[in-house]
Amino acid sequence: MPAYQSTSNLPVILLTARAEELDRILGLEVGADDYVVKPFSPRELLARVKAVVRRTNSLPPKQVSPETAAYAFGDWVLKTGERELVGSDGLSVPLSSGEYTLLLTLVERPKLVLTRDQLLDLTQGREAGVFDRSIDNQISRLRRKIEDDPKVPKYIKTVWGGGYSFATEVRKL
């Protein structure tokens, strides 16, 4: 996560003449919320600013700070300093970077329903495409790792028409 995002919620839109795909990708990967290439119309810029502000303002706030914390839920402890998930048997379950970020995002906002778009914004800092199902794939992989029965999840619940919710109590250790 870029340093400015850890201290500010201020959205960033890059206005540039660099139109190559690699430039746009790099701009978004370093943390920009949108990337507008010259020439652009003032109406397009205004629409993009409004969209970014609307999306930024719709994100639910974190309920706790993630700095070197540990979060306990069910038989699991998520350690943010070590970026590891530990089971009741003391064994660490490997998580990909995306799985870790998604799980942390959910654990920080227990019992809130988060849409796919919100989860993409919170975990990857980008706007979702209409058919972007990467969050669904990551949820499925996380469920296979943390749920007793991934087909009947008790931690990560699907809210039909709404998104996902971390449905259990979370304690900060």
C-alpha positions as CSV (number, residue, x, y, z in Angstrom):
1,M,0.0,0.0,0.0
2,P,1.4,3.4,-0.9
3,A,2.5,5.5,2.1
4,Y,-0.1,8.3,1.4
5,Q,-2.9,5.8,1.7
6,S,-1.9,4.8,5.2
7,T,-2.2,8.4,6.4
8,S,-4.9,9.9,4.1
9,N,-8.2,9.0,2.5
10,L,-7.6,11.6,-0.2
11,P,-8.4,10.1,-3.7
12,V,-5.8,10.5,-6.4
13,I,-6.5,10.9,-10.1
14,L,-3.6,11.0,-12.5
15,L,-4.0,13.4,-15.5
16,T,-1.3,12.6,-18.0
17,A,-0.4,12.5,-21.7
18,R,1.1,9.0,-21.3
19,A,-1.4,6.7,-22.9
20,E,0.4,3.4,-23.1
21,E,-1.2,0.5,-21.3
22,L,1.9,-0.1,-19.2
23,D,1.8,3.5,-18.0
24,R,-1.9,3.2,-17.0
25,I,-1.3,-0.1,-15.2
26,L,1.7,1.3,-13.3
27,G,-0.2,4.4,-12.3
28,L,-3.1,2.4,-10.9
29,E,-0.7,-0.1,-9.2
30,V,1.2,2.6,-7.4
31,G,-2.1,3.7,-5.8
32,A,-3.9,6.1,-8.1
33,D,-7.7,5.8,-7.9
34,D,-8.2,6.7,-11.6
35,Y,-6.0,7.5,-14.7
36,V,-7.2,10.1,-17.3
37,V,-5.3,10.6,-20.5
38,K,-5.1,13.9,-22.4
39,P,-6.9,15.1,-24.2
40,F,-10.1,14.8,-22.1
41,S,-13.3,16.7,-21.9
42,P,-14.1,18.7,-18.8
43,R,-17.3,16.8,-18.4
44,E,-15.5,13.5,-18.4
45,L,-13.0,14.7,-15.8
46,L,-15.9,16.0,-13.6
47,A,-17.7,12.7,-14.0
48,R,-14.6,10.7,-13.0
49,V,-13.9,13.0,-10.0
50,K,-17.5,12.5,-8.8
51,A,-17.2,8.7,-9.3
52,V,-14.0,8.5,-7.3
53,V,-15.3,10.7,-4.5
54,R,-18.6,8.8,-4.4
55,R,-16.7,5.4,-4.2
56,T,-14.3,6.7,-1.6
57,N,-17.0,8.1,0.6
58,S,-19.0,4.8,0.4
59,L,-16.3,2.7,1.9
60,P,-17.0,1.7,5.6
61,P,-14.4,2.9,8.1
62,K,-12.0,0.5,9.7
63,Q,-13.1,-0.4,13.2
64,V,-9.6,-1.1,14.5
65,S,-6.0,-0.3,13.6
66,P,-4.1,-3.0,11.8
67,E,-0.6,-2.2,13.1
68,T,1.0,-5.3,14.5
69,A,-2.3,-6.5,15.9
70,A,-3.7,-9.9,16.2
71,Y,-7.4,-10.7,15.6
72,A,-9.0,-13.8,17.1
73,F,-12.1,-15.4,15.6
74,G,-13.4,-18.9,16.1
75,D,-10.4,-21.2,16.2
76,W,-8.2,-18.8,14.4
77,V,-5.8,-15.9,15.1
78,L,-4.7,-13.5,12.3
79,K,-1.4,-11.9,13.1
80,T,-0.9,-8.7,11.1
81,G,2.8,-8.2,12.0
82,E,3.7,-11.7,10.8
83,R,1.0,-11.7,8.1
84,E,0.0,-15.2,9.2
85,L,-3.1,-17.1,10.1
86,V,-2.7,-19.6,13.0
87,G,-5.1,-22.3,13.8
88,S,-6.0,-23.6,17.3
89,D,-3.4,-26.4,16.7
90,G,-0.7,-23.7,16.5
91,L,0.0,-24.4,12.9
92,S,0.2,-21.6,10.4
93,V,-2.0,-21.7,7.3
94,P,-0.3,-20.1,4.2
95,L,-2.2,-17.2,2.7
96,S,-1.5,-15.5,-0.6
97,S,-1.0,-11.7,-0.4
98,G,-4.5,-11.3,-1.9
99,E,-6.1,-13.7,0.6
100,Y,-4.3,-12.1,3.5
101,T,-5.5,-8.6,2.5
102,L,-9.0,-9.7,1.9
103,L,-9.2,-11.6,5.2
104,L,-7.8,-8.6,7.1
105,T,-10.3,-6.3,5.4
106,L,-13.2,-8.5,6.5
107,V,-11.8,-9.0,10.0
108,E,-11.5,-5.3,10.5
109,R,-15.1,-4.8,9.6
110,P,-17.0,-7.7,11.2
111,K,-20.7,-8.1,10.6
112,L,-20.7,-5.4,7.9
113,V,-22.0,-6.3,4.4
114,L,-19.4,-5.3,1.9
115,T,-20.1,-5.3,-1.8
116,R,-17.7,-6.8,-4.4
117,D,-16.8,-3.2,-5.5
118,Q,-16.1,-2.1,-1.9
119,L,-13.9,-5.2,-1.3
120,L,-12.0,-4.5,-4.6
121,D,-11.5,-0.9,-3.6
122,L,-10.4,-1.8,0.0
123,T,-8.1,-4.6,-1.1
124,Q,-6.7,-3.6,-4.4
125,G,-7.5,0.1,-4.6
126,R,-9.2,0.0,-8.0
127,E,-12.6,0.1,-9.5
128,A,-14.1,-3.2,-10.4
129,G,-15.0,-4.2,-13.9
130,V,-18.6,-5.3,-14.5
131,F,-17.6,-8.9,-14.7
132,D,-14.7,-8.9,-12.2
133,R,-15.1,-12.0,-10.1
134,S,-11.6,-12.1,-8.5
135,I,-13.2,-11.4,-5.0
136,D,-15.5,-14.4,-5.4
137,N,-12.4,-16.5,-6.2
138,Q,-10.5,-15.3,-3.2
139,I,-13.5,-15.8,-0.9
140,S,-13.8,-19.3,-2.2
141,R,-10.1,-20.0,-1.5
142,L,-10.3,-18.4,1.9
143,R,-13.3,-20.5,2.8
144,R,-11.5,-23.7,1.9
145,K,-8.7,-22.7,4.3
146,I,-10.7,-21.4,7.3
147,E,-14.1,-23.0,7.2
148,D,-14.9,-26.5,8.6
149,D,-17.3,-26.9,5.6
150,P,-16.7,-24.3,2.9
151,K,-20.2,-25.1,1.4
152,V,-21.8,-24.1,4.7
153,P,-19.6,-21.2,5.9
154,K,-19.8,-19.8,9.4
155,Y,-17.2,-17.1,9.0
156,I,-17.6,-15.5,5.6
157,K,-21.2,-15.3,4.7
158,T,-22.7,-14.5,1.3
159,V,-25.4,-11.8,1.4
160,W,-27.4,-12.4,-1.8
161,G,-27.7,-9.2,-3.7
162,G,-25.3,-7.5,-1.3
163,G,-21.9,-9.0,-1.1
164,Y,-20.1,-10.6,1.8
165,S,-20.0,-10.3,5.5
166,F,-17.6,-11.6,8.2
167,A,-20.3,-13.1,10.3
168,T,-18.5,-13.9,13.6
169,E,-17.2,-12.0,16.6
170,V,-13.7,-10.7,16.3
171,R,-11.5,-9.9,19.2
172,K,-8.4,-7.8,18.9
173,L,-5.6,-9.3,21.0
